Amino acid sequence: MALSKLPLYSVFFFLYISLFISSQALSSKIAVAQIKDQQDNEPFVGINIGEDVSNLMSATELVSFLQFQKVTHIKLYDADPDILKALAKTKIRTVITAIAVGDEVLTTVPSSAPLLMPAIESLYSALVAENLHNQIKISTPHSASIILDSFPPSQSFF
């Protein structure tokens, strides 16, 4: 009689162990996700990388330097394909969160002002078409000199 119940106990034991292992795996995945979320919310120091310099490192040297310094956040002023390719092979996150259209266009190249909004609208349409408009923001940097009568701030305009 005890022998006939043995396979039933084995099945229950197997199911119990399977559920225990799967719940452990699930809880470890949840823990990893929580740690990642916590790391994403922690303060960080980032580095701005522009290409308007006379002694810019090669893309691979630059990425090696960033990894050595444990840099996790960077801002690229230009979407250099070589730098993006070099970053793709690392743990440095390459996420596009914003696109800056121009650089102080209204004060440096005033004749381009009529082109600014159409450029922003065109980019926005492209983001909407790819369903990225909620993840990637579009802006345009301006000089503070575009603000007229800056005091008091509540009455300033541009």
N, CA, C and O atoms as a GROMACS GRO file, in nm:
protein
  632
    1MET      N    1   0.082  -0.119   0.000
    1MET     CA    2   0.000   0.000   0.000
    1MET      C    3   0.087   0.125   0.000
    1MET      O    4   0.057   0.221  -0.072
    2ALA      N    5   0.192   0.126   0.079
    2ALA     CA    6   0.281   0.241   0.085
    2ALA      C    7   0.352   0.260  -0.047
    2ALA      O    8   0.380   0.374  -0.087
    3LEU      N    9   0.384   0.150  -0.118
    3LEU     CA   10   0.452   0.160  -0.246
    3LEU      C   11   0.362   0.222  -0.352
    3LEU      O   12   0.411   0.294  -0.439
    4SER      N   13   0.232   0.195  -0.346
    4SER     CA   14   0.142   0.251  -0.448
    4SER      C   15   0.124   0.402  -0.429
    4SER      O   16   0.090   0.471  -0.525
    5LYS      N   17   0.145   0.454  -0.309
    5LYS     CA   18   0.131   0.598  -0.285
    5LYS      C   19   0.262   0.673  -0.312
    5LYS      O   20   0.261   0.796  -0.321
    6LEU      N   21   0.371   0.602  -0.325
    6LEU     CA   22   0.501   0.665  -0.345
    6LEU      C   23   0.505   0.751  -0.471
    6LEU      O   24   0.554   0.864  -0.464
    7PRO      N   25   0.458   0.705  -0.586
    7PRO     CA   26   0.462   0.792  -0.704
    7PRO      C   27   0.380   0.919  -0.686
    7PRO      O   28   0.418   1.024  -0.736
    8LEU      N   29   0.266   0.911  -0.615
    8LEU     CA   30   0.185   1.028  -0.592
    8LEU      C   31   0.260   1.130  -0.507
    8LEU      O   32   0.256   1.250  -0.535
    9TYR      N   33   0.330   1.082  -0.403
    9TYR     CA   34   0.412   1.171  -0.321
    9TYR      C   35   0.524   1.233  -0.404
    9TYR      O   36   0.558   1.350  -0.386
   10SER      N   37   0.582   1.154  -0.493
   10SER     CA   38   0.690   1.203  -0.579
   10SER      C   39   0.640   1.315  -0.669
   10SER      O   40   0.708   1.415  -0.689
   11VAL      N   41   0.518   1.298  -0.724
   11VAL     CA   42   0.461   1.400  -0.810
   11VAL      C   43   0.439   1.529  -0.731
   11VAL      O   44   0.473   1.638  -0.778
   12PHE      N   45   0.381   1.516  -0.610
   12PHE     CA   46   0.358   1.635  -0.527
   12PHE      C   47   0.490   1.701  -0.489
   12PHE      O   48   0.501   1.824  -0.490
   13PHE      N   49   0.590   1.620  -0.455
   13PHE     CA   50   0.721   1.674  -0.419
   13PHE      C   51   0.782   1.748  -0.539
   13PHE      O   52   0.835   1.858  -0.524
   14PHE      N   53   0.772   1.688  -0.658
   14PHE     CA   54   0.825   1.750  -0.780
   14PHE      C   55   0.754   1.883  -0.807
   14PHE      O   56   0.819   1.982  -0.839
   15LEU      N   57   0.620   1.885  -0.794
   15LEU     CA   58   0.545   2.008  -0.816
   15LEU      C   59   0.584   2.116  -0.715
   15LEU      O   60   0.598   2.233  -0.750
   16TYR      N   61   0.601   2.074  -0.588
   16TYR     CA   62   0.639   2.169  -0.484
   16TYR      C   63   0.776   2.230  -0.514
   16TYR      O   64   0.793   2.351  -0.505
   17ILE      N   65   0.871   2.146  -0.550
   17ILE     CA   66   1.006   2.194  -0.582
   17ILE      C   67   1.002   2.284  -0.705
   17ILE      O   68   1.069   2.388  -0.708
   18SER      N   69   0.925   2.246  -0.806
   18SER     CA   70   0.915   2.327  -0.928
   18SER      C   71   0.858   2.465  -0.898
   18SER      O   72   0.909   2.566  -0.946
   19LEU      N   73   0.752   2.469  -0.818
   19LEU     CA   74   0.693   2.597  -0.781
   19LEU      C   75   0.789   2.681  -0.698
   19LEU      O   76   0.796   2.802  -0.716
   20PHE      N   77   0.862   2.616  -0.608
   20PHE     CA   78   0.959   2.686  -0.524
   20PHE      C   79   1.068   2.749  -0.610
   20PHE      O   80   1.104   2.865  -0.592
   21ILE      N   81   1.121   2.670  -0.704
   21ILE     CA   82   1.229   2.719  -0.790
   21ILE      C   83   1.179   2.832  -0.879
   21ILE      O   84   1.247   2.933  -0.895
   22SER      N   85   1.060   2.816  -0.938
   22SER     CA   86   1.009   2.921  -1.026
   22SER      C   87   0.978   3.048  -0.948
   22SER      O   88   0.997   3.158  -0.999
   23SER      N   89   0.930   3.035  -0.823
   23SER     CA   90   0.903   3.154  -0.743
   23SER      C   91   1.033   3.223  -0.704
   23SER      O   92   1.039   3.345  -0.695
   24GLN      N   93   1.139   3.143  -0.680
   24GLN     CA   94   1.270   3.202  -0.650
   24GLN      C   95   1.323   3.278  -0.772
   24GLN      O   96   1.377   3.387  -0.758
   25ALA      N   97   1.308   3.219  -0.891
   25ALA     CA   98   1.354   3.284  -1.014
   25ALA      C   99   1.277   3.414  -1.037
   25ALA      O  100   1.336   3.515  -1.075
   26LEU      N  101   1.146   3.410  -1.014
   26LEU     CA  102   1.064   3.529  -1.032
   26LEU      C  103   1.104   3.637  -0.933
   26LEU      O  104   1.116   3.754  -0.970
   27SER      N  105   1.126   3.599  -0.807
   27SER     CA  106   1.162   3.699  -0.708
   27SER      C  107   1.300   3.756  -0.736
   27SER      O  108   1.325   3.874  -0.708
   28SER      N  109   1.393   3.676  -0.792
   28SER     CA  110   1.524   3.731  -0.825
   28SER      C  111   1.514   3.827  -0.944
   28SER      O  112   1.585   3.927  -0.948
   29LYS      N  113   1.425   3.798  -1.041
   29LYS     CA  114   1.404   3.890  -1.153
   29LYS      C  115   1.345   4.021  -1.103
   29LYS      O  116   1.384   4.128  -1.149
   30ILE      N  117   1.252   4.012  -1.009
   30ILE     CA  118   1.192   4.132  -0.952
   30ILE      C  119   1.297   4.213  -0.878
   30ILE      O  120   1.300   4.336  -0.888
   31ALA      N  121   1.384   4.145  -0.802
   31ALA     CA  122   1.490   4.214  -0.728
   31ALA      C  123   1.585   4.285  -0.822
   31ALA      O  124   1.625   4.398  -0.796
   32VAL      N  125   1.622   4.220  -0.932
   32VAL     CA  126   1.711   4.283  -1.031
   32VAL      C  127   1.644   4.406  -1.090
   32VAL      O  128   1.709   4.509  -1.107
   33ALA      N  129   1.515   4.396  -1.122
   33ALA     CA  130   1.442   4.510  -1.179
   33ALA      C  131   1.435   4.625  -1.078
   33ALA      O  132   1.449   4.741  -1.116
   34GLN      N  133   1.414   4.592  -0.949
   34GLN     CA  134   1.408   4.695  -0.847
   34GLN      C  135   1.544   4.764  -0.830
   34GLN      O  136   1.550   4.886  -0.814
   35ILE      N  137   1.652   4.687  -0.835
   35ILE     CA  138   1.786   4.745  -0.824
   35ILE      C  139   1.812   4.836  -0.943
   35ILE      O  140   1.865   4.946  -0.927
   36LYS      N  141   1.774   4.792  -1.063
   36LYS     CA  142   1.794   4.874  -1.183
   36LYS      C  143   1.714   5.003  -1.173
   36LYS      O  144   1.765   5.110  -1.206
   37ASP      N  145   1.588   4.995  -1.127
   37ASP     CA  146   1.507   5.115  -1.110
   37ASP      C  147   1.570   5.209  -1.009
   37ASP      O  148   1.572   5.331  -1.028
   38GLN      N  149   1.623   5.152  -0.900
   38GLN     CA  150   1.687   5.233  -0.797
   38GLN      C  151   1.811   5.301  -0.854
   38GLN      O  152   1.835   5.419  -0.827
   39GLN      N  153   1.891   5.228  -0.933
   39GLN     CA  154   2.010   5.286  -0.993
   39GLN      C  155   1.974   5.397  -1.091
   39GLN      O  156   2.045   5.497  -1.100
   40ASP      N  157   1.864   5.380  -1.164
   40ASP     CA  158   1.822   5.482  -1.259
   40ASP      C  159   1.781   5.610  -1.188
   40ASP      O  160   1.791   5.719  -1.246
   41ASN      N  161   1.737   5.601  -1.064
   41ASN     CA  162   1.693   5.718  -0.989
   41ASN      C  163   1.803   5.780  -0.904
   41ASN      O  164   1.782   5.885  -0.843
   42GLU      N  165   1.920   5.716  -0.899
   42GLU     CA  166   2.029   5.769  -0.818
   42GLU      C  167   2.096   5.885  -0.891
   42GLU      O  168   2.095   5.892  -1.014
   43PRO      N  169   2.154   5.977  -0.814
   43PRO     CA  170   2.224   6.088  -0.878
   43PRO      C  171   2.345   6.038  -0.957
   43PRO      O  172   2.400   5.932  -0.927
   44PHE      N  173   2.384   6.112  -1.057
   44PHE     CA  174   2.499   6.074  -1.138
   44PHE      C  175   2.566   6.200  -1.190
   44PHE      O  176   2.508   6.308  -1.192
   45VAL      N  177   2.689   6.182  -1.233
   45VAL     CA  178   2.761   6.289  -1.301
   45VAL      C  179   2.779   6.244  -1.444
   45VAL      O  180   2.828   6.134  -1.470
   46GLY      N  181   2.740   6.328  -1.536
   46GLY     CA  182   2.753   6.295  -1.677
   46GLY      C  183   2.861   6.379  -1.742
   46GLY      O  184   2.912   6.474  -1.683
   47ILE      N  185   2.894   6.343  -1.863
   47ILE     CA  186   2.997   6.414  -1.939
   47ILE      C  187   2.937   6.458  -2.071
   47ILE      O  188   2.868   6.382  -2.138
   48ASN      N  189   2.965   6.583  -2.108
   48ASN     CA  190   2.925   6.635  -2.239
   48ASN      C  191   3.036   6.606  -2.339
   48ASN      O  192   3.153   6.633  -2.312
   49ILE      N  193   2.999   6.550  -2.452
   49ILE     CA  194   3.099   6.519  -2.555
   49ILE      C  195   3.062   6.592  -2.683
   49ILE      O  196   2.961   6.564  -2.746
   50GLY      N  197   3.147   6.686  -2.719
   50GLY     CA  198   3.131   6.760  -2.844
   50GLY      C  199   3.247   6.727  -2.935
   50GLY      O  200   3.347   6.670  -2.892
   51GLU      N  201   3.234   6.764  -3.060
   51GLU     CA  202   3.340   6.734  -3.156
   51GLU      C  203   3.410   6.859  -3.205
   51GLU      O  204   3.492   6.853  -3.296
   52ASP      N  205   3.379   6.972  -3.145
   52ASP     CA  206   3.440   7.098  -3.187
   52ASP      C  207   3.568   7.123  -3.108
   52ASP      O  208   3.584   7.227  -3.044
   53VAL      N  209   3.658   7.026  -3.112
   53VAL     CA  210   3.787   7.035  -3.044
   53VAL      C  211   3.897   6.992  -3.140
   53VAL      O  212   3.871   6.924  -3.240
   54SER      N  213   4.019   7.033  -3.110
   54SER     CA  214   4.129   7.001  -3.201
   54SER      C  215   4.192   6.865  -3.171
   54SER      O  216   4.261   6.810  -3.257
   55ASN      N  217   4.170   6.811  -3.053
   55ASN     CA  218   4.236   6.686  -3.016
   55ASN      C  219   4.138   6.579  -2.968
   55ASN      O  220   4.162   6.515  -2.865
   56LEU      N  221   4.030   6.560  -3.040
   56LEU     CA  222   3.930   6.460  -3.002
   56LEU      C  223   3.988   6.320  -3.018
   56LEU      O  224   4.046   6.287  -3.121
   57MET      N  225   3.970   6.238  -2.916
   57MET     CA  226   4.015   6.099  -2.922
   57MET      C  227   3.935   6.024  -3.029
   57MET      O  228   3.828   6.069  -3.072
   58SER      N  229   3.987   5.910  -3.070
   58SER     CA  230   3.909   5.825  -3.159
   58SER      C  231   3.790   5.771  -3.079
   58SER      O  232   3.791   5.774  -2.956
   59ALA      N  233   3.690   5.722  -3.148
   59ALA     CA  234   3.569   5.672  -3.082
   59ALA      C  235   3.603   5.559  -2.985
   59ALA      O  236   3.551   5.557  -2.873
   60THR      N  237   3.688   5.466  -3.025
   60THR     CA  238   3.721   5.353  -2.937
   60THR      C  239   3.802   5.399  -2.816
   60THR      O  240   3.782   5.349  -2.706
   61GLU      N  241   3.895   5.495  -2.837
   61GLU     CA  242   3.972   5.548  -2.723
   61GLU      C  243   3.880   5.622  -2.627
   61GLU      O  244   3.893   5.610  -2.505
   62LEU      N  245   3.787   5.699  -2.682
   62LEU     CA  246   3.693   5.774  -2.599
   62LEU      C  247   3.608   5.681  -2.514
   62LEU      O  248   3.593   5.704  -2.394
   63VAL      N  249   3.554   5.578  -2.575
   63VAL     CA  250   3.469   5.484  -2.501
   63VAL      C  251   3.551   5.408  -2.397
   63VAL      O  252   3.502   5.384  -2.287
   64SER      N  253   3.673   5.370  -2.430
   64SER     CA  254   3.760   5.304  -2.332
   64SER      C  255   3.785   5.395  -2.212
   64SER      O  256   3.781   5.350  -2.097
   65PHE      N  257   3.809   5.522  -2.239
   65PHE     CA  258   3.830   5.620  -2.132
   65PHE      C  259   3.705   5.632  -2.045
   65PHE      O  260   3.714   5.632  -1.922
   66LEU      N  261   3.588   5.641  -2.108
   66LEU     CA  262   3.463   5.652  -2.033
   66LEU      C  263   3.440   5.530  -1.946
   66LEU      O  264   3.398   5.542  -1.831
   67GLN      N  265   3.469   5.412  -1.999
   67GLN     CA  266   3.452   5.289  -1.921
   67GLN      C  267   3.550   5.286  -1.804
   67GLN      O  268   3.513   5.249  -1.693
   68PHE      N  269   3.675   5.326  -1.828
   68PHE     CA  270   3.776   5.328  -1.722
   68PHE      C  271   3.734   5.422  -1.609
   68PHE      O  272   3.757   5.393  -1.491
   69GLN      N  273   3.672   5.534  -1.645
   69GLN     CA  274   3.626   5.631  -1.546
   69GLN      C  275   3.490   5.596  -1.486
   69GLN      O  276   3.438   5.668  -1.401
   70LYS      N  277   3.432   5.484  -1.532
   70LYS     CA  278   3.301   5.437  -1.484
   70LYS      C  279   3.189   5.539  -1.511
   70LYS      O  280   3.098   5.555  -1.429
   71VAL      N  281   3.197   5.605  -1.624
   71VAL     CA  282   3.095   5.701  -1.666
   71VAL      C  283   2.976   5.623  -1.720
   71VAL      O  284   2.992   5.534  -1.803
   72THR      N  285   2.857   5.658  -1.672
   72THR     CA  286   2.737   5.587  -1.716
   72THR      C  287   2.642   5.675  -1.796
   72THR      O  288   2.550   5.625  -1.861
   73HIS      N  289   2.664   5.806  -1.793
   73HIS     CA  290   2.575   5.899  -1.864
   73HIS      C  291   2.660   5.999  -1.942
   73HIS      O  292   2.752   6.060  -1.888
   74ILE      N  293   2.627   6.015  -2.069
   74ILE     CA  294   2.695   6.114  -2.151
   74ILE      C  295   2.592   6.190  -2.234
   74ILE      O  296   2.481   6.142  -2.258
   75LYS      N  297   2.632   6.307  -2.277
   75LYS     CA  298   2.549   6.384  -2.371
   75LYS      C  299   2.633   6.408  -2.494
   75LYS      O  300   2.741   6.467  -2.487
   76LEU      N  301   2.584   6.363  -2.607
   76LEU     CA  302   2.653   6.384  -2.734
   76LEU      C  303   2.593   6.506  -2.802
   76LEU      O  304   2.472   6.517  -2.817
   77TYR      N  305   2.679   6.598  -2.843
   77TYR     CA  306   2.630   6.714  -2.916
   77TYR      C  307   2.608   6.682  -3.063
   77TYR      O  308   2.529   6.748  -3.131
   78ASP      N  309   2.676   6.581  -3.112
   78ASP     CA  310   2.658   6.537  -3.250
   78ASP      C  311   2.639   6.386  -3.248
   78ASP      O  312   2.703   6.316  -3.170
   79ALA      N  313   2.553   6.336  -3.332
   79ALA     CA  314   2.528   6.192  -3.338
   79ALA      C  315   2.632   6.126  -3.428
   79ALA      O  316   2.601   6.080  -3.538
   80ASP      N  317   2.755   6.123  -3.381
   80ASP     CA  318   2.865   6.066  -3.457
   80ASP      C  319   2.846   5.915  -3.467
   80ASP      O  320   2.842   5.847  -3.364
   81PRO      N  321   2.834   5.860  -3.587
   81PRO     CA  322   2.810   5.715  -3.603
   81PRO      C  323   2.920   5.629  -3.542
   81PRO      O  324   2.892   5.521  -3.490
   82ASP      N  325   3.045   5.676  -3.548
   82ASP     CA  326   3.155   5.597  -3.492
   82ASP      C  327   3.144   5.588  -3.340
   82ASP      O  328   3.166   5.481  -3.281
   83ILE      N  329   3.109   5.699  -3.276
   83ILE     CA  330   3.092   5.697  -3.130
   83ILE      C  331   2.972   5.611  -3.092
   83ILE      O  332   2.980   5.533  -2.997
   84LEU      N  333   2.863   5.623  -3.165
   84LEU     CA  334   2.745   5.541  -3.135
   84LEU      C  335   2.775   5.392  -3.152
   84LEU      O  336   2.731   5.311  -3.070
   85LYS      N  337   2.850   5.356  -3.255
   85LYS     CA  338   2.888   5.215  -3.274
   85LYS      C  339   2.978   5.167  -3.161
   85LYS      O  340   2.960   5.056  -3.112
   86ALA      N  341   3.072   5.250  -3.118
   86ALA     CA  342   3.162   5.212  -3.009
   86ALA      C  343   3.084   5.198  -2.878
   86ALA      O  344   3.114   5.109  -2.798
   87LEU      N  345   2.987   5.284  -2.856
   87LEU     CA  346   2.906   5.276  -2.734
   87LEU      C  347   2.816   5.153  -2.733
   87LEU      O  348   2.782   5.101  -2.627
   88ALA      N  349   2.777   5.108  -2.851
   88ALA     CA  350   2.685   4.994  -2.860
   88ALA      C  351   2.745   4.867  -2.802
   88ALA      O  352   2.670   4.775  -2.768
   89LYS      N  353   2.873   4.859  -2.791
   89LYS     CA  354   2.939   4.739  -2.740
   89LYS      C  355   2.972   4.750  -2.591
   89LYS      O  356   3.053   4.673  -2.540
   90THR      N  357   2.910   4.844  -2.522
   90THR     CA  358   2.942   4.869  -2.382
   90THR      C  359   2.817   4.862  -2.296
   90THR      O  360   2.707   4.838  -2.343
   91LYS      N  361   2.839   4.885  -2.166
   91LYS     CA  362   2.727   4.893  -2.073
   91LYS      C  363   2.682   5.038  -2.053
   91LYS      O  364   2.593   5.065  -1.973
   92ILE      N  365   2.744   5.130  -2.125
   92ILE     CA  366   2.700   5.269  -2.120
   92ILE      C  367   2.572   5.278  -2.200
   92ILE      O  368   2.568   5.246  -2.319
   93ARG      N  369   2.466   5.322  -2.133
   93ARG     CA  370   2.336   5.326  -2.199
   93ARG      C  371   2.334   5.430  -2.309
   93ARG      O  372   2.376   5.544  -2.289
   94THR      N  373   2.286   5.390  -2.422
   94THR     CA  374   2.273   5.484  -2.534
   94THR      C  375   2.124   5.500  -2.563
   94THR      O  376   2.067   5.432  -2.648
   95VAL      N  377   2.066   5.592  -2.492
   95VAL     CA  378   1.923   5.618  -2.505
   95VAL      C  379   1.905   5.763  -2.548
   95VAL      O  380   1.956   5.854  -2.484
   96ILE      N  381   1.834   5.782  -2.654
   96ILE     CA  382   1.805   5.918  -2.699
   96ILE      C  383   1.681   5.965  -2.624
   96ILE      O  384   1.573   5.909  -2.641
   97THR      N  385   1.698   6.068  -2.542
   97THR     CA  386   1.585   6.119  -2.464
   97THR      C  387   1.541   6.256  -2.511
   97THR      O  388   1.430   6.301  -2.479
   98ALA      N  389   1.626   6.324  -2.586
   98ALA     CA  390   1.592   6.458  -2.632
   98ALA      C  391   1.669   6.491  -2.760
   98ALA      O  392   1.778   6.440  -2.784
   99ILE      N  393   1.609   6.577  -2.839
   99ILE     CA  394   1.674   6.628  -2.960
   99ILE      C  395   1.672   6.780  -2.951
   99ILE      O  396   1.567   6.841  -2.936
  100ALA      N  397   1.790   6.840  -2.961
  100ALA     CA  398   1.801   6.986  -2.962
  100ALA      C  399   1.810   7.031  -3.107
  100ALA      O  400   1.898   6.988  -3.181
  101VAL      N  401   1.719   7.118  -3.145
  101VAL     CA  402   1.718   7.170  -3.282
  101VAL      C  403   1.792   7.303  -3.282
  101VAL      O  404   1.746   7.400  -3.223
  102GLY      N  405   1.906   7.306  -3.347
  102GLY     CA  406   1.986   7.428  -3.353
  102GLY      C  407   2.055   7.457  -3.221
  102GLY      O  408   2.048   7.380  -3.126
  103ASP      N  409   2.121   7.571  -3.218
  103ASP     CA  410   2.191   7.616  -3.098
  103ASP      C  411   2.187   7.769  -3.096
  103ASP      O  412   2.265   7.835  -3.165
  104GLU      N  413   2.096   7.823  -3.018
  104GLU     CA  414   2.078   7.967  -3.008
  104GLU      C  415   2.054   8.030  -3.145
  104GLU      O  416   2.113   8.132  -3.180
  105VAL      N  417   1.966   7.966  -3.222
  105VAL     CA  418   1.938   8.008  -3.359
  105VAL      C  419   1.889   8.153  -3.366
  105VAL      O  420   1.932   8.228  -3.453
  106LEU      N  421   1.801   8.192  -3.276
  106LEU     CA  422   1.741   8.325  -3.284
  106LEU      C  423   1.842   8.437  -3.265
  106LEU      O  424   1.821   8.548  -3.315
  107THR      N  425   1.950   8.411  -3.194
  107THR     CA  426   2.050   8.516  -3.172
  107THR      C  427   2.173   8.501  -3.260
  107THR      O  428   2.239   8.600  -3.291
  108THR      N  429   2.206   8.380  -3.303
  108THR     CA  430   2.327   8.363  -3.384
  108THR      C  431   2.299   8.369  -3.534
  108THR      O  432   2.382   8.419  -3.610
  109VAL      N  433   2.185   8.318  -3.577
  109VAL     CA  434   2.148   8.320  -3.719
  109VAL      C  435   2.001   8.362  -3.729
  109VAL      O  436   1.916   8.280  -3.762
  110PRO      N  437   1.972   8.488  -3.701
  110PRO     CA  438   1.832   8.532  -3.699
  110PRO      C  439   1.757   8.506  -3.828
  110PRO      O  440   1.635   8.488  -3.826
  111SER      N  441   1.826   8.504  -3.940
  111SER     CA  442   1.758   8.480  -4.068
  111SER      C  443   1.703   8.338  -4.078
  111SER      O  444   1.619   8.310  -4.164
  112SER      N  445   1.749   8.248  -3.991
  112SER     CA  446   1.700   8.110  -3.991
  112SER      C  447   1.577   8.091  -3.904
  112SER      O  448   1.520   7.982  -3.900
  113ALA      N  449   1.535   8.196  -3.835
  113ALA     CA  450   1.420   8.184  -3.744
  113ALA      C  451   1.296   8.127  -3.811
  113ALA      O  452   1.228   8.045  -3.749
  114PRO      N  453   1.262   8.165  -3.935
  114PRO     CA  454   1.142   8.109  -3.997
  114PRO      C  455   1.151   7.957  -4.022
  114PRO      O  456   1.049   7.892  -4.043
  115LEU      N  457   1.271   7.903  -4.020
  115LEU     CA  458   1.288   7.760  -4.044
  115LEU      C  459   1.282   7.676  -3.916
  115LEU      O  460   1.270   7.554  -3.922
  116LEU      N  461   1.290   7.743  -3.802
  116LEU     CA  462   1.300   7.671  -3.674
  116LEU      C  463   1.175   7.588  -3.644
  116LEU      O  464   1.186   7.469  -3.618
  117MET      N  465   1.058   7.649  -3.645
  117MET     CA  466   0.936   7.575  -3.613
  117MET      C  467   0.906   7.465  -3.714
  117MET      O  468   0.868   7.355  -3.673
  118PRO      N  469   0.921   7.488  -3.844
  118PRO     CA  470   0.899   7.377  -3.938
  118PRO      C  471   0.995   7.260  -3.914
  118PRO      O  472   0.957   7.144  -3.931
  119ALA      N  473   1.118   7.289  -3.874
  119ALA     CA  474   1.213   7.182  -3.844
  119ALA      C  475   1.167   7.102  -3.722
  119ALA      O  476   1.171   6.979  -3.723
  120ILE      N  477   1.123   7.172  -3.619
  120ILE     CA  478   1.074   7.105  -3.497
  120ILE      C  479   0.950   7.023  -3.530
  120ILE      O  480   0.937   6.909  -3.485
  121GLU      N  481   0.858   7.080  -3.607
  121GLU     CA  482   0.735   7.008  -3.643
  121GLU      C  483   0.766   6.885  -3.728
  121GLU      O  484   0.700   6.782  -3.712
  122SER      N  485   0.862   6.895  -3.816
  122SER     CA  486   0.901   6.781  -3.899
  122SER      C  487   0.960   6.668  -3.813
  122SER      O  488   0.926   6.551  -3.832
  123LEU      N  489   1.046   6.705  -3.720
  123LEU     CA  490   1.102   6.604  -3.629
  123LEU      C  491   0.993   6.540  -3.545
  123LEU      O  492   0.991   6.418  -3.527
  124TYR      N  493   0.901   6.622  -3.494
  124TYR     CA  494   0.793   6.569  -3.413
  124TYR      C  495   0.707   6.472  -3.492
  124TYR      O  496   0.668   6.367  -3.441
  125SER      N  497   0.677   6.505  -3.616
  125SER     CA  498   0.598   6.415  -3.702
  125SER      C  499   0.670   6.282  -3.721
  125SER      O  500   0.607   6.176  -3.721
  126ALA      N  501   0.801   6.287  -3.738
  126ALA     CA  502   0.878   6.164  -3.754
  126ALA      C  503   0.874   6.080  -3.627
  126ALA      O  504   0.863   5.958  -3.633
  127LEU      N  505   0.882   6.146  -3.511
  127LEU     CA  506   0.874   6.073  -3.384
  127LEU      C  507   0.735   6.012  -3.364
  127LEU      O  508   0.723   5.899  -3.318
  128VAL      N  509   0.631   6.086  -3.400
  128VAL     CA  510   0.495   6.032  -3.390
  128VAL      C  511   0.480   5.911  -3.481
  128VAL      O  512   0.420   5.811  -3.441
  129ALA      N  513   0.533   5.919  -3.601
  129ALA     CA  514   0.523   5.808  -3.697
  129ALA      C  515   0.588   5.681  -3.643
  129ALA      O  516   0.546   5.570  -3.674
  130GLU      N  517   0.692   5.698  -3.562
  130GLU     CA  518   0.762   5.583  -3.504
  130GLU      C  519   0.716   5.554  -3.361
  130GLU      O  520   0.772   5.469  -3.293
  131ASN      N  521   0.613   5.625  -3.315
  131ASN     CA  522   0.558   5.611  -3.180
  131ASN      C  523   0.665   5.636  -3.073
  131ASN      O  524   0.670   5.567  -2.971
  132LEU      N  525   0.749   5.735  -3.096
  132LEU     CA  526   0.855   5.770  -3.001
  132LEU      C  527   0.832   5.908  -2.939
  132LEU      O  528   0.914   5.954  -2.859
  133HIS      N  529   0.724   5.974  -2.974
  133HIS     CA  530   0.701   6.111  -2.929
  133HIS      C  531   0.682   6.125  -2.778
  133HIS      O  532   0.697   6.235  -2.725
  134ASN      N  533   0.649   6.016  -2.709
  134ASN     CA  534   0.637   6.023  -2.563
  134ASN      C  535   0.769   5.994  -2.493
  134ASN      O  536   0.782   6.020  -2.374
  135GLN      N  537   0.866   5.941  -2.566
  135GLN     CA  538   0.995   5.907  -2.505
  135GLN      C  539   1.105   6.006  -2.539
  135GLN      O  540   1.200   6.023  -2.462
  136ILE      N  541   1.093   6.072  -2.653
  136ILE     CA  542   1.197   6.164  -2.698
  136ILE      C  543   1.138   6.304  -2.707
  136ILE      O  544   1.039   6.327  -2.777
  137LYS      N  545   1.198   6.396  -2.635
  137LYS     CA  546   1.151   6.535  -2.634
  137LYS      C  547   1.229   6.616  -2.737
  137LYS      O  548   1.343   6.585  -2.769
  138ILE      N  549   1.166   6.721  -2.787
  138ILE     CA  550   1.230   6.811  -2.883
  138ILE      C  551   1.231   6.951  -2.822
  138ILE      O  552   1.130   6.997  -2.768
  139SER      N  553   1.344   7.016  -2.832
  139SER     CA  554   1.356   7.151  -2.780
  139SER      C  555   1.453   7.228  -2.869
  139SER      O  556   1.512   7.172  -2.962
  140THR      N  557   1.469   7.355  -2.840
  140THR     CA  558   1.570   7.435  -2.908
  140THR      C  559   1.634   7.527  -2.804
  140THR      O  560   1.565   7.604  -2.739
  141PRO      N  561   1.765   7.518  -2.789
  141PRO     CA  562   1.834   7.603  -2.691
  141PRO      C  563   1.839   7.749  -2.737
  141PRO      O  564   1.860   7.777  -2.855
  142HIS      N  565   1.818   7.839  -2.644
  142HIS     CA  566   1.823   7.982  -2.675
  142HIS      C  567   1.916   8.052  -2.578
  142HIS      O  568   1.940   8.005  -2.467
  143SER      N  569   1.967   8.164  -2.621
  143SER     CA  570   2.047   8.251  -2.536
  143SER      C  571   1.951   8.326  -2.444
  143SER      O  572   1.837   8.354  -2.482
  144ALA      N  573   1.997   8.358  -2.325
  144ALA     CA  574   1.914   8.436  -2.233
  144ALA      C  575   1.886   8.575  -2.287
  144ALA      O  576   1.796   8.644  -2.239
  145SER      N  577   1.964   8.617  -2.385
  145SER     CA  578   1.944   8.752  -2.440
  145SER      C  579   1.814   8.766  -2.518
  145SER      O  580   1.776   8.878  -2.554
  146ILE      N  581   1.744   8.656  -2.546
  146ILE     CA  582   1.615   8.670  -2.617
  146ILE      C  583   1.505   8.717  -2.523
  146ILE      O  584   1.397   8.754  -2.568
  147ILE      N  585   1.532   8.715  -2.393
  147ILE     CA  586   1.432   8.761  -2.295
  147ILE      C  587   1.445   8.913  -2.282
  147ILE      O  588   1.550   8.964  -2.243
  148LEU      N  589   1.340   8.982  -2.314
  148LEU     CA  590   1.339   9.128  -2.304
  148LEU      C  591   1.277   9.169  -2.172
  148LEU      O  592   1.184   9.104  -2.124
  149ASP      N  593   1.328   9.274  -2.114
  149ASP     CA  594   1.278   9.321  -1.984
  149ASP      C  595   1.265   9.203  -1.887
  149ASP      O  596   1.155   9.163  -1.850
  150SER      N  597   1.378   9.149  -1.848
  150SER     CA  598   1.378   9.027  -1.767
  150SER      C  599   1.341   9.050  -1.620
  150SER      O  600   1.332   8.954  -1.544
  151PHE      N  601   1.319   9.175  -1.580
  151PHE     CA  602   1.282   9.200  -1.441
  151PHE      C  603   1.160   9.290  -1.436
  151PHE      O  604   1.153   9.390  -1.508
  152PRO      N  605   1.068   9.257  -1.354
  152PRO     CA  606   1.054   9.133  -1.277
  152PRO      C  607   1.022   9.015  -1.370
  152PRO      O  608   0.959   9.033  -1.474
  153PRO      N  609   1.065   8.896  -1.332
  153PRO     CA  610   1.048   8.779  -1.417
  153PRO      C  611   0.905   8.755  -1.463
  153PRO      O  612   0.882   8.708  -1.574
  154SER      N  613   0.809   8.786  -1.378
  154SER     CA  614   0.668   8.762  -1.414
  154SER      C  615   0.622   8.852  -1.528
  154SER      O  616   0.519   8.824  -1.590
  155GLN      N  617   0.696   8.957  -1.557
  155GLN     CA  618   0.656   9.048  -1.665
  155GLN      C  619   0.750   9.042  -1.786
  155GLN      O  620   0.737   9.122  -1.879
  156SER      N  621   0.844   8.950  -1.784
  156SER     CA  622   0.938   8.942  -1.897
  156SER      C  623   0.871   8.877  -2.017
  156SER      O  624   0.772   8.805  -2.004
  157PHE      N  625   0.925   8.903  -2.132
  157PHE     CA  626   0.871   8.846  -2.256
  157PHE      C  627   0.985   8.832  -2.356
  157PHE      O  628   1.094   8.885  -2.338
  158PHE      N  629   0.956   8.757  -2.463
  158PHE     CA  630   1.057   8.742  -2.569
  158PHE      C  631   0.992   8.730  -2.703
  158PHE      O  632   1.061   8.716  -2.804
   0.00000   0.00000   0.00000
